[in-house]
């Protein structure tokens, strides 16, 4: 009987954990449908709930391949709402936890973009763009990083004058 008890506890825990994952996956699917199937703008509350659900899934399932994709989706949804600090936090988490994920280079570029456009923090933006170029010198967004560095901090009027 003593040997059965630990096995029983472990089985119940696995069952509960599996149910929690299914519930979270169902919640994500429901929120995605609600957010992306409407013709109008996504409600900020729905977007926030979706971002939180994506992040919760990644927290509960760090080894699951879907976790990196969910964090990437969280970045994209979060970028469109007025909480750039939260977006940067999700990006930093992605860069730390999933450095080899195929969309991590894009995420690093977005970090620079957010620092540049949302915070006006050109030092942090430059650091992110330069890090991208260091890690992915021939990456898909390398030319964009070089251009961003070159024009960093210039006003639209200054850019127009440059191109004239």
C-alpha positions as CSV (number, residue, x, y, z in Angstrom):
1,X,0.0,0.0,0.0
2,X,2.9,2.4,0.8
3,X,4.2,1.9,-2.8
4,X,0.9,2.6,-4.3
5,X,0.3,5.9,-2.5
6,X,3.2,7.9,-4.2
7,X,2.2,6.5,-7.6
8,X,-1.4,7.5,-7.0
9,X,-0.4,11.0,-5.9
10,X,1.8,11.3,-9.0
11,X,-1.0,10.1,-11.3
12,X,-3.5,12.6,-9.8
13,X,-1.0,15.4,-10.1
14,X,-0.4,14.6,-13.8
15,X,-4.1,14.4,-14.4
16,X,-4.7,17.8,-12.8
17,X,-1.7,19.4,-14.6
18,X,-3.0,18.0,-18.0
19,X,-6.5,19.4,-17.3
20,X,-5.0,22.8,-16.4
21,X,-3.1,22.8,-19.7
22,X,-6.2,21.8,-21.7
23,X,-8.2,24.6,-19.9
24,X,-5.5,27.1,-20.7
25,X,-5.3,26.0,-24.3
26,X,-9.0,26.2,-24.6
27,X,-8.9,29.7,-23.0
28,X,-6.3,30.8,-25.5
29,X,-8.3,29.4,-28.5
30,X,-11.4,31.2,-27.2
31,X,-9.6,34.5,-26.7
32,X,-7.9,34.3,-30.1
33,X,-11.2,33.7,-31.8
34,X,-12.7,36.6,-29.9
35,X,-9.8,38.9,-30.7
36,X,-9.1,38.0,-34.3
37,X,-12.5,37.1,-35.7
38,X,-14.0,40.5,-35.1
39,X,-14.1,43.2,-37.9
40,X,-13.4,46.1,-35.5
41,X,-10.4,46.7,-33.3
42,X,-9.5,44.2,-30.6
43,X,-10.8,45.2,-27.2
44,X,-7.8,46.1,-25.0
45,X,-9.1,43.9,-22.2
46,X,-9.3,40.9,-24.5
47,X,-5.8,41.6,-25.8
48,X,-4.5,41.8,-22.3
49,X,-6.2,38.6,-21.3
50,X,-4.8,36.9,-24.4
51,X,-1.2,38.1,-23.7
52,X,-1.5,36.9,-20.1
53,X,-2.8,33.5,-21.3
54,X,0.1,33.1,-23.8
55,X,2.6,34.0,-21.0
56,X,0.9,31.7,-18.5
57,X,1.0,28.8,-21.0
58,X,4.8,29.4,-21.5
59,X,5.3,29.5,-17.7
60,X,3.5,26.3,-17.1
61,X,5.0,24.5,-20.1
62,X,8.5,25.8,-20.7
63,X,9.5,22.7,-22.6
64,X,6.5,22.7,-24.9
65,X,7.3,23.9,-28.4
66,X,4.2,26.0,-28.5
67,X,5.5,28.1,-25.6
68,X,8.0,30.0,-27.8
69,X,5.4,30.6,-30.4
70,X,2.9,31.8,-27.8
71,X,5.4,34.3,-26.4
72,X,6.1,35.6,-29.9
73,X,2.3,36.0,-30.4
74,X,2.2,37.8,-27.0
75,X,4.8,40.2,-28.2
76,X,2.8,40.9,-31.4
77,X,-0.4,41.5,-29.5
78,X,1.2,43.5,-26.7
79,X,3.0,45.8,-29.2
80,X,-0.3,47.1,-30.4
81,X,-1.5,48.3,-27.0
82,X,-0.2,51.0,-24.7
83,X,2.1,48.9,-22.5
84,X,5.5,48.9,-24.2
85,X,7.3,48.0,-20.9
86,X,5.3,44.8,-20.7
87,X,6.2,44.1,-24.3
88,X,9.9,44.6,-23.6
89,X,9.5,42.2,-20.6
90,X,8.1,39.5,-22.8
91,X,10.8,40.1,-25.4
92,X,13.5,39.7,-22.8
93,X,11.9,36.5,-21.6
94,X,11.8,35.2,-25.1
95,X,15.4,36.1,-25.7
96,X,16.5,34.4,-22.5
97,X,14.3,31.3,-22.6
98,X,14.2,30.6,-26.3
99,X,17.4,31.9,-27.9
100,X,17.3,29.3,-30.6
101,X,13.7,29.8,-31.6
102,X,13.3,30.7,-35.3
103,X,11.6,34.0,-34.6
104,X,14.0,35.2,-31.9
105,X,15.9,37.4,-34.4
106,X,12.7,39.2,-35.3
107,X,12.0,39.6,-31.6
108,X,15.4,41.2,-31.0
109,X,14.8,43.6,-33.8
110,X,11.4,44.5,-32.3
111,X,13.1,45.3,-29.0
112,X,15.1,48.0,-30.8
113,X,12.1,49.2,-32.6
114,X,10.1,49.6,-29.4
115,X,12.9,51.4,-27.6
116,X,13.3,53.7,-30.6
117,X,9.6,54.5,-31.3
118,X,7.8,54.0,-28.1
119,X,10.4,55.2,-25.5
120,X,12.6,57.4,-27.6
121,X,15.5,55.6,-25.9
122,X,18.0,55.6,-28.7
123,X,20.9,54.1,-26.6
124,X,18.8,51.0,-25.8
125,X,17.5,50.9,-29.4
126,X,21.1,51.0,-30.8
127,X,22.2,48.3,-28.4
128,X,19.4,46.0,-29.6
129,X,20.1,46.7,-33.2
130,X,23.8,46.1,-32.7
131,X,23.1,42.9,-30.8
132,X,21.0,41.7,-33.7
133,X,23.9,42.5,-36.2
134,X,26.4,40.7,-33.9
135,X,24.3,37.6,-33.6
136,X,22.7,37.6,-37.1
137,X,24.9,39.6,-39.4
138,X,23.2,38.1,-42.5
139,X,19.8,37.9,-40.9
140,X,16.6,38.8,-42.6
141,X,16.4,42.2,-40.8
142,X,20.1,43.0,-40.8
143,X,19.7,45.8,-43.4
144,X,16.8,47.2,-41.4
145,X,19.0,47.3,-38.3
146,X,21.8,49.1,-40.2
147,X,19.3,51.6,-41.6
148,X,17.7,52.1,-38.1
149,X,21.1,52.7,-36.6
150,X,22.0,55.2,-39.3
151,X,18.8,57.2,-39.0
152,X,18.4,56.8,-35.2
153,X,17.0,59.9,-33.6
154,X,16.3,61.9,-36.7
155,X,13.0,63.6,-36.9
156,X,10.7,63.0,-40.0
157,X,11.6,66.4,-41.3
158,X,15.3,65.7,-41.0
159,X,14.8,62.4,-42.8
160,X,12.9,64.1,-45.6
161,X,15.7,66.7,-46.0
162,X,18.2,63.9,-46.2
163,X,16.4,62.1,-48.9
164,X,15.9,65.3,-51.0
